[in-house]
């Protein structure tokens, strides 16, 4: 499996009649092997082995971290349900990239038979980076668009929205957040393999971060507008 993911973040503030904008882009590339270990009625137990990880921009700290990780054979066990949901069963490294990527991946496939043109919906909650205790509620609609290669490949598209929700036990934030977003994507399913062989998604999140009320005698700071675009592509590659 080959994963590439990029995160583009842009923040804009308005102060004294002028806009100030800063941006940052990070990316990660991960190569893993997925090995089917055991089948049960609740799903298939998969062993995944991380072969290489590369992050950008590269710093000395990330280089040292990659060297440390290269000395280890990264093995993670996942349970993949028939509807596409994934959960981490065992991972000795709490900072594993696979735990972050696959831990809690929601079900994406229909639980009942569908024909071309049919739709189904899913809801999930994801943590919001930089917003302690904040969760994003994602509502997505999937559609079986077509079948190809004599019916062996299923092509699925998805569209959805995201809004911020606060966890019941989350601490009150110093700043006030409002968040909304959209997501689009495509999925290819090899029906003979019973495996998602290509998955592409793009999430665009727009957030407004308002500062806490200013102290007496201090000017109120303007809210910051943040735009985050997350692009992810996961595809299966032929074993060599």
TAJO-V853769 format. One record per backbone hydrogen bond with DSSP energy under -0.5 kcal/mol. NH is the residue of the N-H (numbers start at 1). CO is the residue of the C=O. E is the energy in kcal/mol with one decimal. If there is no record, write none. Layout:
nh;co;e
NH;CO;E
NH;CO;E
//
This chain:
nh;co;e
2;235;-2.6
3;30;-3.0
4;233;-2.2
5;28;-2.3
6;231;-2.3
7;26;-3.0
8;229;-2.7
9;7;-0.5
9;24;-3.1
10;227;-2.5
11;22;-3.0
12;225;-2.8
13;20;-2.4
14;223;-0.6
15;13;-0.6
15;18;-2.9
18;15;-1.5
20;13;-2.9
22;11;-2.3
24;9;-2.4
26;7;-2.2
27;56;-2.8
28;5;-2.5
29;54;-2.5
30;3;-2.5
31;52;-2.2
32;1;-2.7
33;49;-2.0
35;33;-0.5
35;47;-2.8
37;45;-3.3
38;45;-1.4
40;43;-2.3
43;40;-1.4
44;80;-2.7
45;38;-3.5
46;44;-0.6
46;78;-3.5
47;35;-3.0
48;46;-0.5
48;76;-3.5
49;33;-2.1
50;74;-2.1
51;31;-2.7
51;49;-0.6
52;31;-1.3
54;29;-2.3
56;27;-2.4
63;59;-2.3
64;60;-2.5
65;61;-2.0
66;62;-2.5
67;63;-2.3
68;64;-1.9
69;65;-2.4
70;66;-2.3
71;67;-0.8
71;68;-0.8
72;69;-1.6
74;50;-0.7
74;72;-1.0
75;73;-0.7
76;48;-2.6
77;90;-2.5
78;46;-3.0
78;76;-0.5
79;87;-2.4
80;44;-2.7
80;78;-0.6
81;79;-0.6
81;85;-2.8
84;81;-2.2
86;105;-2.1
87;79;-1.3
89;77;-3.2
89;87;-0.5
90;77;-1.5
92;75;-0.6
94;92;-0.7
96;93;-1.7
100;96;-1.6
101;97;-2.4
102;98;-3.2
103;98;-0.7
103;99;-1.4
104;86;-0.6
104;102;-0.6
105;86;-0.6
105;102;-2.3
108;83;-1.2
109;83;-2.9
117;144;-3.4
118;115;-2.5
120;142;-1.9
122;140;-2.5
124;138;-2.0
126;136;-2.2
128;134;-1.9
129;127;-0.6
131;128;-1.7
134;131;-2.6
135;165;-2.9
136;126;-3.7
137;135;-0.5
137;163;-3.4
138;124;-3.2
138;136;-0.7
139;161;-2.5
140;122;-2.7
140;138;-0.5
141;159;-3.2
142;120;-3.4
143;157;-2.3
144;118;-2.1
145;143;-1.0
145;155;-2.1
146;155;-1.3
148;153;-2.8
152;148;-0.5
152;149;-1.7
153;148;-2.4
154;189;-2.5
155;146;-2.6
156;154;-0.6
156;187;-3.0
157;143;-2.2
158;185;-2.3
159;141;-2.0
160;183;-2.2
161;139;-2.1
162;181;-2.2
163;137;-1.6
164;179;-1.5
165;135;-3.7
167;133;-1.8
170;167;-1.5
176;210;-2.5
178;208;-1.5
180;206;-2.1
181;162;-2.0
182;204;-2.1
183;160;-1.9
184;202;-2.0
185;158;-1.6
186;200;-2.3
187;156;-3.0
188;198;-2.9
189;154;-2.4
190;195;-2.7
191;152;-3.4
191;189;-0.9
194;190;-2.2
195;190;-1.6
197;188;-1.6
197;195;-0.8
198;188;-1.3
199;234;-2.7
200;186;-2.6
201;232;-2.4
202;184;-2.6
203;230;-2.7
204;182;-2.6
205;203;-0.5
205;228;-3.2
206;180;-3.2
207;226;-3.0
208;178;-2.5
209;224;-2.7
210;176;-2.8
210;208;-0.7
218;215;-2.5
224;209;-2.5
225;12;-3.1
226;207;-3.0
226;224;-0.6
227;10;-2.9
228;205;-3.0
229;8;-2.8
230;203;-2.8
231;6;-2.4
231;229;-0.5
232;201;-2.5
233;4;-2.5
234;199;-2.7
235;2;-1.9
236;197;-2.7
//
